Amino acid sequence: MNEPALAAITNAVGTNVGPAEIASAIGRLISDGTIPSGNRLPTVRALARNLNVSPSVVADAWRRLDHAGLLTTEGRRGSFVRSRRQPEDPGRFWQVPVNPHTYRLDLSTGTPDPALLPPLGPALAALRDQPPVSSYLDQPTLPALSEVLRQRWPFEPEALTVVDGALDALDRIIAETVNYGDRVLVEDPGFPPTIDMLELAGAELIPVPVIKGGLDPEALARGLTAYPSLLVFQPRAHNPTGWSHDAERIDQLAGLLEGSDLLVIEDDHSGEVSGAALHSLGSRLPDRVIHIRSFSKAYGPDLRLAAVGGAGPVIEAMVHRRQLGPAWSSRLLQGVLLELLTDPGTADTVALAAESYAGRRSSVIKSLVERGVSVPGTSGFNLWLEVGDETNALIALSAQGIGAAPGSPFMVGPGSTPHLRLTLATVAEGSDDLAEALADAASIPPGRRVGV
Ligand SMILES: Cc1ncc(COP(=O)(O)O)c(C=O)c1O
């Protein structure tokens, strides 16, 4: 029996109260640390006796706390206060970037080559004579942009809107759909900020390995038996592995998901510069897929725009919630995006960029293969390099002025082998020296001390 918790709850609640008051009082005691996470709560019977209420009232309070994700029940051992990640924990994301401007070649960034982005001048000039939009109550998305996006969407979206990038979309959709304790299927390895957001929302993560060609269907089938409420994945140019799902794999995954009612978030973060065709689960499950298309990689991260389209109720709830805050993404920038999307010259620039990224990636891969190093993936501008030891490999590269992202923040489940994530967006073709440095760094075993 946890006497201090029993006394604290009895003191805080008073007598002859209902389940809502009991649950709220315990919630406050958990928040202020009086009952720390991991602590066992008193038994239903003991608390009911102290509060002078029937055991069913306390049991009802327990159900409410469980629903809010504040406690877990472990059968006959009793109920415990759940531990949750503290908001001040910096999380995985901040382990990824290295100090900017420290390296002669920084491959840690995950960002596009500024030289391959389309110029914004003509698009801005085309908007020069447009009257500024000043109303808070206009549609959040420019109707003409909405029309163009709908025409290019991989399926008929029930609703569509524009937000401030794929990360903003993920943040808002996760806030809308994930309750504390919900089980969420995630890629392993996955994108660190997405995993951070899910962990902060209190989700229980179920890792689904990314294998050749994308998500592992067998692991997905196993994960579905835990009744998850959400799957978050990248349909193509997977960051970090570079895999893209082909039509067959998407069909296979859709077949498995048809037997469930879970929601799917598709993060198409590289869009037209992915270097692979888009196949979306939305073509089979349009009412359960929320597809995100970022324009950062193809048109510029500072446009800060992404479109979100698919399952109507979730997107409408997100739009309504956003209406209470910033409400819309700058219509000026939406106008720029519309110009870029409809200008044939820009389409050529973007196609050329996609080709350059593919060429740069395959050039490094070819040089690595010549040195006996194989890497996964067929698309995007990231490389997932298996190494003998993460720290040793980072130090060895750093000594040569090369920055790389550690692989561990991308990993979710146990038992992963060490990796580095390398962004090749700016690497010139034929960089044999780089391949040599990568191959050498990858071959250093654990335990060897590497001097800088
Ligand atoms: C998987 C993934 N999602 C989202 C993003 C960020 O997209 P945005 O710039 O649109 O927020 C990235 C950027 O690298 C990414 O790799």
The ligand as an SDF file (V2000), in Angstrom:
LIG
                    3D

 16 16  0  0  0  0  0  0  0  0999 V2000
   10.9950   13.0610  -43.2400 C   0  0  0  0  0  0  0  0  0  0  0  0
   10.9430   14.5490  -43.2570 C   0  0  0  0  0  0  0  0  0  0  0  0
    9.8140   15.1770  -42.9120 N   0  0  0  0  0  0  0  0  0  0  0  0
    9.7340   16.5300  -42.8820 C   0  0  0  0  0  0  0  0  0  0  0  0
   10.8160   17.3020  -43.2160 C   0  0  0  0  0  0  0  0  0  0  0  0
   10.7140   18.8020  -43.1180 C   0  0  0  0  0  0  0  0  0  0  0  0
    9.8620   19.3180  -44.0700 O   0  0  0  0  0  0  0  0  0  0  0  0
    9.4420   20.8720  -44.0430 P   0  0  0  0  0  0  0  0  0  0  0  0
   10.6490   21.6500  -44.3890 O   0  0  0  0  0  0  0  0  0  0  0  0
    8.3860   20.9620  -45.0550 O   0  0  0  0  0  0  0  0  0  0  0  0
    8.9470   21.1800  -42.6620 O   0  0  0  0  0  0  0  0  0  0  0  0
   12.0150   16.6970  -43.5860 C   0  0  0  0  0  0  0  0  0  0  0  0
   13.1870   17.5120  -43.9300 C   0  0  0  0  0  0  0  0  0  0  0  0
   14.2660   17.0190  -44.1010 O   0  0  0  0  0  0  0  0  0  0  0  0
   12.0770   15.2960  -43.6040 C   0  0  0  0  0  0  0  0  0  0  0  0
   13.2070   14.6590  -43.9340 O   0  0  0  0  0  0  0  0  0  0  0  0
  1  2  1  0
  2  3  1  0
  2 15  2  0
  3  4  2  0
  4  5  1  0
  5  6  1  0
  5 12  2  0
  6  7  1  0
  7  8  1  0
  8  9  2  0
  8 10  1  0
  8 11  1  0
 12 13  1  0
 12 15  1  0
 13 14  2  0
 15 16  1  0
M  END
$$$$
